[in-house]
Amino acid sequence: MSRSYWRRWSVNTEFDPEEIDSHLLEDIESATHPSRFEAGEGHTVLILRLPETVGEGLGIVSYAFVLKDGHCYRYDRESGRFVSVGGLEELHRFLDGKTDRLLRQIQSYHFEIESLEEGLYDEGLSSGFMERWLAYKKDVSLIHRLMFHAVLAFELFIRRHRKESGYGQMAYADLLEHMGRIRDLARSAIEKLDNLYDFYRAKVDERMNRNMYLLTVLSAIFLPLTLVTAFFGMNTGGLPYTDDPDGTLKAVLISLALEAVLITPFLLYGRRKIRRFRPKRID
């Protein structure tokens, strides 16, 4: 954006953007620049990139503020100019409303994650678990990443302006605490989601191991039958029991003996495994 364009708005906003470095102006105009605090000659610039609900999902909104002589100006992206906010008290009121809504939102994520956890414990594996898990993981990770940088920039802002008139020490300390709480709640939600995913993977692996065990048992059952059938079905001479009237019965008995030899180890292993994890009785 040209310098002449900024000069046209300087009269209306009582702030001359010519005082700001050109590179810093580019950061103010950019909607993707991370949170940042910069102090210039006679003014300071605070850029806060915060998560906000956009439509039905979570989006990112960047706010840029310039403070000069105790007065605050916010960069309006729709009009492309600075809009007067007021003093430090009005700036606090503006940011406090944003953080309160974000705090309620991250608390709602915790409720949703707890509901997801209870469903996994009570109902077992559901088809929509991973879809919900990925959606929550994406949103809370975004909140944590943005608030991590926002808290760092806001701390520098407080250190610079805490001795100016209009600065409410308790009000800004409470605002910083809310921003830090949002960051910590997001990190806590990430840890809870990671633990929940580990539990989900353990249940999936357990189900897979159970299925593999059943397939192994079925294979052990049909292996002797397949072996006996293949042996006595060969088109060669000299097969045993060919002329024996009790040959079929003897072949069946051989199959049952082989079945017992192969199935017995699985049964003993299963009983030993159940006995190992059975809770001990306390008298």
C-alpha positions as CSV (number, residue, x, y, z in Angstrom):
1,M,0.0,0.0,0.0
2,S,1.5,3.4,-1.0
3,R,2.6,6.1,1.3
4,S,0.2,8.6,-0.3
5,Y,-2.7,6.4,0.6
6,W,-1.7,6.3,4.2
7,R,-1.3,10.1,4.2
8,R,-4.9,10.6,3.1
9,W,-6.2,8.9,6.3
10,S,-3.7,10.6,8.7
11,V,-6.0,13.6,9.2
12,N,-9.1,11.5,10.1
13,T,-7.3,9.2,12.5
14,E,-5.0,11.7,14.1
15,F,-2.2,9.3,13.4
16,D,0.3,9.5,10.6
17,P,1.3,6.0,9.4
18,E,4.4,7.6,7.9
19,E,6.0,7.3,11.3
20,I,5.9,3.5,11.1
21,D,8.6,1.6,9.3
22,S,7.6,0.3,5.9
23,H,8.4,-3.3,6.8
24,L,6.3,-3.0,10.0
25,L,3.5,-1.6,7.9
26,E,3.6,-4.7,5.7
27,D,3.4,-6.8,8.9
28,I,0.3,-4.8,10.0
29,E,-1.4,-5.3,6.6
30,S,-0.6,-9.0,6.5
31,A,-3.4,-11.2,7.9
32,T,-1.0,-14.1,8.3
33,H,1.7,-12.4,10.3
34,P,2.2,-14.0,13.8
35,S,1.7,-12.1,17.0
36,R,4.3,-9.5,17.6
37,F,5.1,-6.4,19.6
38,E,7.4,-3.6,18.4
39,A,8.4,-0.3,20.0
40,G,9.2,2.6,17.7
41,E,9.9,6.3,18.3
42,G,6.9,7.7,20.0
43,H,4.6,4.7,19.3
44,T,4.3,1.0,19.8
45,V,2.7,-1.7,17.6
46,L,0.9,-4.8,18.9
47,I,-0.1,-7.5,16.5
48,L,-2.3,-10.3,17.9
49,R,-3.3,-13.3,15.8
50,L,-6.1,-15.0,17.6
51,P,-8.4,-18.0,17.0
52,E,-12.0,-17.1,16.5
53,T,-15.2,-18.9,15.4
54,V,-15.7,-18.3,11.7
55,G,-18.9,-19.7,10.3
56,E,-19.2,-23.3,11.6
57,G,-15.5,-23.8,12.2
58,L,-12.5,-22.3,13.9
59,G,-10.6,-19.6,12.0
60,I,-7.8,-17.1,12.5
61,V,-8.3,-13.3,12.8
62,S,-5.3,-10.9,13.0
63,Y,-5.6,-7.6,14.9
64,A,-3.1,-4.8,14.7
65,F,-2.9,-1.9,17.1
66,V,-0.8,1.2,17.2
67,L,-0.5,3.1,20.5
68,K,0.7,6.7,20.5
69,D,0.5,9.3,23.3
70,G,-1.9,7.1,25.3
71,H,-4.3,6.7,22.4
72,C,-4.9,3.4,20.5
73,Y,-5.7,2.8,16.9
74,R,-6.8,-0.5,15.3
75,Y,-6.1,-1.3,11.7
76,D,-9.4,-2.0,9.9
77,R,-8.7,-4.6,7.1
78,E,-12.0,-4.0,5.4
79,S,-11.5,-0.2,4.9
80,G,-7.7,-0.4,4.9
81,R,-7.2,2.3,7.5
82,F,-6.7,2.9,11.2
83,V,-9.7,3.3,13.4
84,S,-9.6,5.0,16.8
85,V,-10.2,2.6,19.7
86,G,-9.6,5.0,22.5
87,G,-7.2,4.7,25.4
88,L,-5.7,1.7,27.2
89,E,-9.0,1.1,29.0
90,E,-10.9,0.7,25.7
91,L,-8.2,-1.5,24.3
92,H,-8.6,-3.7,27.4
93,R,-12.3,-3.9,27.0
94,F,-12.0,-4.9,23.3
95,L,-9.4,-7.7,24.0
96,D,-11.3,-8.8,27.1
97,G,-14.4,-9.6,25.1
98,K,-12.3,-11.6,22.6
99,T,-10.6,-13.6,25.3
100,D,-13.8,-14.3,27.3
101,R,-15.4,-15.9,24.2
102,L,-12.3,-17.9,23.5
103,L,-12.1,-19.1,27.1
104,R,-15.7,-20.3,26.9
105,Q,-14.8,-22.0,23.6
106,I,-11.8,-23.9,24.9
107,Q,-13.9,-25.0,27.9
108,S,-16.5,-26.4,25.5
109,Y,-13.7,-28.4,23.7
110,H,-12.9,-29.9,27.1
111,F,-16.5,-31.0,27.5
112,E,-16.6,-32.5,24.1
113,I,-13.4,-34.4,24.6
114,E,-14.7,-35.7,27.9
115,S,-17.8,-36.9,26.1
116,L,-15.7,-38.6,23.5
117,E,-13.7,-40.3,26.3
118,E,-16.8,-41.5,28.1
119,G,-18.2,-42.9,24.8
120,L,-14.9,-44.8,24.2
121,Y,-15.0,-46.3,27.7
122,D,-18.7,-47.2,27.7
123,E,-19.6,-47.9,24.1
124,G,-16.2,-49.3,22.9
125,L,-14.9,-48.5,19.4
126,S,-17.1,-46.4,17.2
127,S,-16.8,-45.6,13.5
128,G,-16.8,-41.8,14.2
129,F,-14.2,-41.7,16.9
130,M,-11.2,-40.8,14.7
131,E,-13.1,-38.2,12.7
132,R,-14.1,-36.4,15.9
133,W,-10.6,-36.9,17.4
134,L,-8.9,-35.4,14.4
135,A,-11.3,-32.4,14.4
136,Y,-10.6,-31.7,18.1
137,K,-6.9,-32.2,17.7
138,K,-6.7,-29.8,14.9
139,D,-8.7,-27.0,16.6
140,V,-7.0,-27.2,20.1
141,S,-3.6,-27.4,18.5
142,L,-4.3,-24.3,16.5
143,I,-5.5,-22.5,19.7
144,H,-2.4,-23.5,21.6
145,R,-0.1,-22.4,18.8
146,L,-1.7,-19.0,18.3
147,M,-2.1,-18.3,22.0
148,F,1.5,-19.3,22.8
149,H,2.8,-16.5,20.5
150,A,0.0,-14.1,21.6
151,V,0.9,-14.4,25.2
152,L,4.6,-13.6,24.5
153,A,3.7,-10.5,22.5
154,F,1.2,-9.3,25.1
155,E,3.7,-9.7,27.9
156,L,6.1,-7.4,26.1
157,F,3.2,-4.9,25.5
158,I,2.4,-4.9,29.3
159,R,6.0,-4.3,30.3
160,R,6.1,-1.3,28.0
161,H,2.8,0.4,28.9
162,R,2.3,-0.6,32.6
163,K,3.4,2.8,33.9
164,E,1.3,4.9,31.5
165,S,-1.9,6.7,32.5
166,G,-5.1,4.8,31.9
167,Y,-3.3,1.4,32.4
168,G,-5.3,-0.7,34.8
169,Q,-2.8,-3.0,36.5
170,M,-5.4,-5.5,37.8
171,A,-7.4,-5.4,34.6
172,Y,-4.5,-6.1,32.3
173,A,-3.0,-8.7,34.7
174,D,-6.4,-10.5,34.6
175,L,-6.4,-10.3,30.8
176,L,-2.9,-11.8,30.6
177,E,-3.9,-14.5,33.0
178,H,-6.9,-15.4,30.8
179,M,-4.8,-15.6,27.7
180,G,-2.3,-17.8,29.6
181,R,-5.2,-20.0,30.9
182,I,-6.5,-20.4,27.3
183,R,-3.0,-21.5,26.2
184,D,-2.7,-23.9,29.2
185,L,-6.2,-25.4,28.7
186,A,-5.4,-26.0,25.0
187,R,-2.2,-27.8,26.0
188,S,-4.1,-29.8,28.5
189,A,-6.7,-30.7,25.9
190,I,-3.9,-31.9,23.6
191,E,-2.4,-34.1,26.3
192,K,-5.9,-35.6,27.0
193,L,-6.4,-36.3,23.3
194,D,-3.0,-37.9,23.0
195,N,-3.8,-40.2,26.0
196,L,-7.2,-40.9,24.6
197,Y,-5.6,-41.9,21.2
198,D,-3.2,-44.2,23.0
199,F,-6.1,-45.9,24.7
200,Y,-8.0,-46.2,21.4
201,R,-5.0,-47.7,19.7
202,A,-4.6,-50.2,22.6
203,K,-8.3,-51.3,22.1
204,V,-7.8,-51.6,18.3
205,D,-4.7,-53.7,18.8
206,E,-6.5,-55.8,21.3
207,R,-9.3,-56.5,18.9
208,M,-6.8,-57.2,16.1
209,N,-4.9,-59.7,18.3
210,R,-8.1,-61.4,19.3
211,N,-9.1,-61.8,15.6
212,M,-5.6,-63.1,14.8
213,Y,-5.9,-65.6,17.6
214,L,-9.3,-66.8,16.3
215,L,-7.9,-67.1,12.8
216,T,-5.0,-69.1,14.2
217,V,-7.3,-71.4,16.1
218,L,-9.5,-72.0,13.0
219,S,-6.4,-72.7,11.0
220,A,-5.3,-75.2,13.6
221,I,-8.7,-76.9,13.4
222,F,-8.8,-77.3,9.7
223,L,-5.1,-78.1,9.1
224,P,-5.4,-81.7,10.3
225,L,-8.6,-82.2,8.3
226,T,-7.0,-80.8,5.2
227,L,-3.9,-82.9,5.7
228,V,-5.9,-86.2,6.1
229,T,-8.2,-85.3,3.2
230,A,-5.3,-84.6,0.9
231,F,-3.4,-87.7,2.0
232,F,-6.3,-90.2,1.5
233,G,-7.5,-88.4,-1.7
234,M,-4.3,-89.0,-3.6
235,N,-4.8,-91.1,-6.8
236,T,-1.9,-93.5,-6.0
237,G,-1.8,-97.1,-5.1
238,G,-1.0,-98.6,-1.7
239,L,-3.0,-96.2,0.4
240,P,-3.8,-97.6,3.8
241,Y,-7.4,-98.7,4.6
242,T,-8.3,-98.9,1.0
243,D,-9.8,-102.3,1.3
244,D,-10.5,-102.1,5.0
245,P,-14.3,-101.9,5.8
246,D,-13.5,-99.7,8.8
247,G,-11.1,-97.5,6.9
248,T,-13.3,-94.4,7.1
249,L,-13.7,-94.7,10.8
250,K,-9.9,-95.1,11.3
251,A,-9.3,-92.0,9.1
252,V,-11.7,-90.0,11.2
253,L,-10.0,-91.2,14.4
254,I,-6.6,-90.2,13.0
255,S,-8.1,-86.7,12.2
256,L,-9.5,-86.3,15.7
257,A,-6.1,-87.4,17.2
258,L,-4.3,-84.8,15.1
259,E,-6.9,-82.2,16.1
260,A,-6.3,-82.9,19.8
261,V,-2.5,-82.7,19.4
262,L,-2.8,-79.2,17.7
263,I,-5.7,-77.7,19.7
264,T,-4.4,-78.7,23.2
265,P,-1.5,-76.1,23.2
266,F,-3.9,-73.3,22.3
267,L,-6.3,-74.3,25.1
268,L,-3.6,-74.5,27.7
269,Y,-2.1,-71.1,26.6
270,G,-5.6,-69.5,26.7
271,R,-6.2,-70.8,30.3
272,R,-2.8,-69.6,31.4
273,K,-3.4,-66.2,30.0
274,I,-6.8,-65.8,31.7
275,R,-5.4,-67.0,35.0
276,R,-2.5,-64.4,34.7
277,F,-4.9,-61.4,34.4
278,R,-7.6,-62.7,36.7
279,P,-7.7,-60.4,39.8
280,K,-6.5,-62.1,43.0
281,R,-9.0,-62.7,45.7
282,I,-8.4,-60.8,48.9
283,D,-9.7,-62.5,52.1
